[in-house]
Amino acid sequence: MRFYAWGLLTMANVIAAMFFLRYFRESRDRLFAFFAAAFAVMALDWLGHALTPPTSLRHDIYIVRLLAFALIIAGIADKNRKESRSRGVPVASATRPRGPAVPPS
């Protein structure tokens, strides 16, 4: 039953990676490329779980999962950095609320 579940998770991650790759091709948004790569790496992680015998040490496989989560974090950081540059606003003042200035009373 475990092998069936790991195969199902591998397939689901490959499908998610293909969807994000398609979205990347349509929009050219790099965030989708990072997510596609992360889901492809997660598919390799689940495939590694399925192909590794249960008696062996599996902690090496979790490094692959760590790489997938690092790709997601890098994609989000890249997206935020890219948007703050495109607006021409310094990063420190990017969180300042925009709106009409309220005159002092």
C-alpha positions as CSV (number, residue, x, y, z in Angstrom):
1,M,0.0,0.0,0.0
2,R,2.9,2.4,0.7
3,F,4.3,1.9,-2.7
4,Y,0.9,2.8,-4.3
5,A,0.7,6.0,-2.2
6,W,4.3,7.0,-3.0
7,G,3.6,6.4,-6.7
8,L,0.4,8.4,-6.5
9,L,2.3,11.3,-4.8
10,T,5.1,11.1,-7.4
11,M,2.5,11.3,-10.2
12,A,0.6,14.2,-8.5
13,N,3.8,16.2,-8.1
14,V,4.8,15.6,-11.8
15,I,1.3,16.8,-12.9
16,A,1.6,19.9,-10.7
17,A,5.1,20.6,-12.2
18,M,3.7,20.3,-15.7
19,F,0.8,22.7,-14.9
20,F,3.3,25.3,-13.5
21,L,5.5,24.8,-16.5
22,R,2.6,25.6,-18.8
23,Y,1.7,28.7,-16.7
24,F,5.4,29.8,-17.0
25,R,5.3,29.4,-20.8
26,E,2.1,31.5,-21.1
27,S,3.0,34.3,-18.7
28,R,6.9,34.2,-18.5
29,D,6.6,34.8,-14.8
30,R,9.6,33.3,-13.1
31,L,7.7,32.4,-10.0
32,F,5.9,29.6,-12.0
33,A,9.3,28.3,-13.1
34,F,10.5,28.1,-9.5
35,F,7.3,26.3,-8.5
36,A,7.6,23.8,-11.5
37,A,11.2,23.0,-10.5
38,A,10.2,22.6,-6.9
39,F,7.4,20.2,-7.7
40,A,9.7,18.2,-10.0
41,V,12.2,17.9,-7.2
42,M,9.4,16.8,-4.8
43,A,8.5,14.1,-7.4
44,L,12.1,12.9,-7.2
45,D,11.8,12.9,-3.4
46,W,8.7,10.6,-3.4
47,L,10.3,8.4,-6.1
48,G,13.3,8.1,-3.9
49,H,11.1,7.0,-1.0
50,A,9.5,4.4,-3.2
51,L,12.8,3.0,-4.6
52,T,14.7,2.9,-1.3
53,P,14.4,-0.2,0.8
54,P,12.7,0.5,4.2
55,T,15.7,-0.9,6.1
56,S,18.2,1.7,4.7
57,L,18.7,5.1,6.1
58,R,16.3,7.6,4.5
59,H,17.6,10.8,5.9
60,D,19.5,11.5,2.7
61,I,16.3,11.6,0.7
62,Y,15.0,14.4,2.9
63,I,17.8,16.7,1.6
64,V,16.0,16.6,-1.8
65,R,12.8,17.8,-0.1
66,L,14.8,20.6,1.6
67,L,16.0,21.6,-1.9
68,A,12.4,21.8,-3.1
69,F,11.3,24.0,-0.2
70,A,14.4,26.2,-0.8
71,L,13.3,26.6,-4.4
72,I,9.9,27.8,-3.3
73,I,11.3,30.3,-0.9
74,A,13.8,31.5,-3.6
75,G,10.9,31.9,-6.1
76,I,8.9,34.0,-3.6
77,A,11.9,36.1,-2.7
78,D,12.7,36.6,-6.4
79,K,9.1,37.7,-7.1
80,N,9.1,40.2,-4.3
81,R,12.5,41.6,-5.2
82,K,11.5,41.9,-8.9
83,E,8.2,43.7,-8.1
84,S,9.8,46.3,-5.8
85,R,12.4,47.1,-8.5
86,S,9.8,47.4,-11.3
87,R,7.9,50.1,-9.4
88,G,11.0,52.1,-8.8
89,V,10.4,52.2,-5.1
90,P,13.2,51.5,-2.7
91,V,12.7,48.3,-0.8
92,A,12.6,50.0,2.6
93,S,9.7,52.2,1.7
94,A,7.8,49.6,-0.3
95,T,5.6,48.8,2.7
96,R,4.6,52.4,3.3
97,P,0.8,52.8,2.6
98,R,-0.1,54.7,-0.5
99,G,-3.0,57.1,-0.6
100,P,-3.8,60.8,-0.4
101,A,-1.8,62.7,2.1
102,V,-3.9,63.8,5.1
103,P,-3.3,67.5,5.9
104,P,-2.3,68.1,9.5
105,S,-5.2,69.6,11.6
